Amino acid sequence: MLELAIMIEGQNGLNWSRWQKIAQAVDELGFAGLYRSDHYTNATPPDMDSLEMWTSLTWAASHTKRIEFGSLVTPLSFRNPTMTARMANAVDELSGGRFTLGLGAGWQAREHTNYGYELLDLKSRFARFEEGLKIITHLLINDQPLNFNGAYYKLKDAVLLPRPKHKIPILIGGRGEKKTLSFVAKYADEWNALMLPRPKYTELNQKLDELLIKNNRQPSDVRRSIMTGCFFGKDETALKKKLEGRNIDQLRERQYIVGTKNEVIDQLGKFAEAGVQRVMLQWLDLDDIENLEALAEVVKN
């Protein structure tokens, strides 16, 4: 059964008032989960309100009751892996085991330049990312202290206390066949793709199955999800207002979910046929609770 979740761009005008309203609405309306990005700012100006991700997830842990929630994704290019593991453990325990730790290598050059972090070239970035994955998975899973002598991180007798009370799922986001899928097969509990055409998603999904088996894991060990844009209206008038002149066919070619209730149900069904288990819909209009409520009707079908 396909699950439907909401994804928020935290750097795109998010503040406490909006976050609290959206989180409580998603929790009450029956969506499977709520996820948000971890950025200082957008890739291009103008800068907008940007609510710090980990602080907001801590609030969600104690102010929602039902939904799964997490980072989509937190970049190890400006998040230290040991501190990330500590924060994930604390937020998960506070929520009663509903947290998913989404991790990425980092990609947005502007925020790294503006705030003094080194993004690195692509090869080095993924090398650093894998070191971080090794550290985080050890701290979350292994009781033994970790000694680590990498090119980017060096640890001595590092241990995570208190020990996690639940298994914290690790999500890796990305669409790269070589690095991303290999990291998912080794370290992750969920693979999240970004706006992939369905034939390509099916191809990579099968490739991931093969990689999992090579790593002595089962295909069912990793949940398959996708994050995609969404333009939804409770009726044609509301949809037209949302689109603001955008071409529906072009948006759908880019794998956006676009339409009213029945149209959205049909499009989601095609994702399910491609092997997707959970769709995170990017909800950009942070004040539009009315259409979010209407979208929740899709969950009931």
C-alpha positions in Angstrom: 0.0 0.0 0.0 1.4 3.4 -1.0 1.9 5.8 1.8 1.6 9.6 1.5 3.7 12.0 3.4 4.4 15.8 3.3 7.8 17.4 2.7 8.5 21.0 3.7 11.4 23.2 2.4 12.5 24.7 5.7 14.5 27.5 4.1 11.6 28.7 2.0 9.8 31.0 4.4 9.3 28.6 7.3 9.0 30.0 10.8 7.6 28.7 14.1 4.0 29.7 13.4 3.9 28.0 10.1 5.8 24.9 11.2 3.5 24.4 14.2 0.3 24.7 12.1 1.6 22.3 9.4 3.0 19.7 11.8 -0.2 19.5 13.8 -2.3 19.4 10.7 -0.3 16.6 9.1 -0.4 14.7 12.4 -4.2 15.0 12.7 -5.2 14.5 9.0 -3.8 11.0 8.6 -0.7 11.5 6.5 2.0 8.9 7.1 4.8 11.3 7.8 6.3 14.8 7.7 9.8 15.6 6.5 11.8 18.7 6.0 15.0 19.9 4.3 18.0 21.2 6.2 19.4 24.3 4.6 20.5 27.8 5.7 19.0 29.4 2.7 17.8 28.8 -0.9 20.2 28.2 -3.8 19.3 31.6 -5.2 18.2 34.9 -3.6 16.0 36.3 -2.1 16.7 34.9 1.3 13.6 34.0 3.3 12.7 32.8 6.8 14.6 29.6 7.5 13.7 27.7 10.6 16.6 25.6 11.9 15.8 22.0 11.2 16.9 20.1 14.3 15.3 22.5 16.7 12.0 22.2 14.7 12.2 18.4 14.7 12.7 18.4 18.5 9.5 20.4 18.8 7.7 17.9 16.5 8.9 15.0 18.5 7.0 16.2 21.6 4.0 18.0 19.9 2.9 15.3 17.4 1.5 11.9 18.4 1.3 9.7 15.4 3.3 10.6 12.3 6.8 9.4 11.4 9.0 12.4 10.7 12.6 13.3 9.9 15.3 15.0 7.9 15.1 15.0 4.1 18.1 15.3 4.3 20.6 16.7 6.8 24.0 17.2 4.9 27.2 16.0 6.5 29.0 18.8 4.7 28.0 21.1 7.5 26.7 18.6 10.2 29.3 16.7 12.2 28.5 13.0 12.2 29.0 12.4 15.9 26.8 15.3 16.9 24.2 14.3 14.2 24.1 10.8 15.8 23.6 12.4 19.3 20.8 14.7 18.1 19.1 11.8 16.2 19.1 9.6 19.3 17.7 12.4 21.5 14.9 13.4 19.1 14.0 9.7 18.4 13.7 8.9 22.1 11.6 12.0 22.7 9.2 11.0 20.0 8.9 7.4 21.1 10.7 6.0 18.1 9.0 7.8 15.2 12.1 9.5 13.8 14.0 8.8 10.5 17.5 10.1 10.0 17.8 11.3 6.4 21.4 11.9 5.4 23.1 13.5 2.4 26.5 14.6 1.2 25.5 18.2 0.6 25.0 20.0 -2.7 24.1 23.6 -2.4 27.1 25.8 -3.1 25.6 29.1 -2.0 25.0 28.2 1.6 28.4 26.7 2.0 30.1 29.8 0.7 27.9 32.2 2.6 28.3 30.4 6.0 31.9 29.3 5.8 31.7 25.5 5.1 33.7 23.6 2.6 31.5 21.7 0.1 34.5 20.0 -1.6 34.6 18.5 -5.1 32.1 15.7 -5.8 34.6 12.8 -5.3 35.9 14.2 -2.0 32.4 15.1 -0.9 31.2 11.5 -1.3 34.3 10.2 0.4 33.6 12.4 3.4 30.0 11.3 3.3 30.9 7.6 3.5 33.2 8.3 6.5 30.2 10.0 8.2 27.9 7.1 7.4 30.4 4.6 8.9 30.6 6.7 12.1 26.9 7.3 12.5 25.9 3.7 11.8 28.5 2.5 14.3 27.4 4.9 17.0 23.7 4.1 16.6 24.1 0.3 16.3 27.3 -0.8 18.1 27.8 -0.6 21.8 31.6 -0.7 21.5 33.6 2.6 21.5 34.7 3.6 18.1 38.3 4.5 17.0 38.3 6.0 13.6 41.2 7.4 11.6 39.8 8.8 8.3 40.8 11.5 6.0 38.0 13.8 7.3 37.2 12.5 10.8 39.4 11.1 13.6 37.8 9.6 16.7 39.1 8.0 19.8 36.9 5.9 22.1 33.8 7.5 20.8 30.6 6.1 22.2 26.9 7.2 22.1 25.3 7.3 25.5 22.6 6.8 26.4 22.2 3.9 24.0 19.3 4.3 21.5 16.1 2.8 22.8 14.8 2.1 19.2 16.4 1.3 15.9 16.7 4.6 14.2 16.1 4.2 10.4 18.7 5.8 8.2 17.4 7.3 4.9 19.8 8.2 2.1 18.5 10.6 -0.5 19.8 10.8 -4.0 19.5 9.5 -7.6 23.1 8.5 -8.4 23.6 4.9 -9.5 27.2 4.5 -8.5 27.7 6.1 -5.1 24.2 6.7 -3.8 22.8 3.2 -4.4 26.0 1.6 -3.1 25.8 3.6 0.1 22.1 2.7 0.5 22.8 -1.0 0.1 25.6 -0.8 2.7 24.2 1.6 5.3 20.5 2.6 4.8 17.1 1.5 5.8 15.4 3.7 3.2 16.2 5.0 -0.3 14.6 8.3 -1.2 14.8 9.4 -4.9 14.2 12.9 -6.1 11.8 13.5 -9.0 13.0 10.6 -11.0 11.1 9.6 -14.2 9.2 6.3 -13.4 11.1 4.2 -16.0 14.4 5.3 -14.4 13.1 4.8 -10.9 12.1 1.2 -11.9 15.6 0.6 -13.3 17.4 2.0 -10.2 15.0 0.1 -7.9 16.0 -3.2 -9.6 19.7 -2.2 -9.4 19.3 -1.6 -5.6 17.8 -5.0 -5.2 20.9 -6.5 -6.8 23.3 -4.5 -4.6 21.4 -5.4 -1.5 21.8 -9.1 -2.3 25.5 -8.6 -2.9 25.7 -7.0 0.5 24.0 -10.0 2.1 20.8 -8.1 2.7 17.2 -8.6 1.4 15.4 -6.2 -0.9 12.7 -5.9 1.7 15.3 -4.5 4.2 15.2 -1.1 2.5 12.0 1.0 2.1 11.6 2.8 -1.3 10.4 6.4 -1.3 10.4 9.4 -3.6 10.1 13.1 -3.0 8.4 15.1 -5.7 6.8 18.5 -6.3 3.1 18.9 -5.8 0.4 21.3 -7.2 -2.9 20.2 -5.7 -6.2 21.9 -5.5 -9.4 20.9 -3.9 -11.2 21.9 -7.1 -10.3 23.2 -10.5 -10.5 26.8 -9.3 -8.1 26.2 -6.5 -5.7 24.2 -8.8 -5.6 27.0 -11.3 -4.7 29.5 -8.6 -1.9 27.2 -7.5 -0.5 26.7 -10.9 -0.2 30.5 -11.6 0.1 29.8 -15.4 2.4 26.9 -15.2 2.0 24.2 -17.8 0.5 21.0 -16.3 1.9 18.6 -18.9 5.4 20.0 -18.5 5.1 19.6 -14.7 4.0 16.1 -15.0 6.8 15.3 -17.3 9.1 16.4 -14.5 7.2 13.9 -12.2 5.3 16.5 -10.3 2.0 15.4 -8.8 -0.5 17.9 -10.3 -4.3 17.9 -10.2 -7.4 17.5 -8.1 -8.2 14.5 -6.0 -8.9 11.8 -8.6 -6.0 13.0 -10.8 -3.6 12.8 -7.9 -4.9 9.3 -7.0 -4.2 8.1 -10.6 -0.7 9.6 -10.6 0.2 8.1 -7.2 -1.0 4.8 -8.4 1.6 4.9 -11.2 4.3 5.5 -8.6 3.1 2.4 -6.7 3.3 0.3 -9.8 7.0 1.4 -10.2 7.8 0.1 -6.7 7.5 3.2 -4.6 6.2 2.6 -1.1 6.0 6.2 0.2 5.7 9.5 -1.6 6.8 12.7 0.1 4.9 15.6 -1.6 6.7 18.9 -1.5 4.3 21.4 0.0 5.6 24.9 -0.9 2.6 27.0 0.1 3.2 27.0 3.8 0.0 28.9 4.7 -2.3 26.7 2.6 -3.9 24.4 5.3 -7.2 24.4 3.4 -5.9 22.4 0.4 -3.7 20.3 2.7 -6.9 19.2 4.4 -8.4 18.4 1.0 -5.3 16.4 0.0 -5.7 14.3 3.1 -8.8 12.8 1.5 -6.4 11.1 -0.9 -5.0 9.2 2.1 -8.3 7.7 2.8 -8.5 6.0 -0.7 
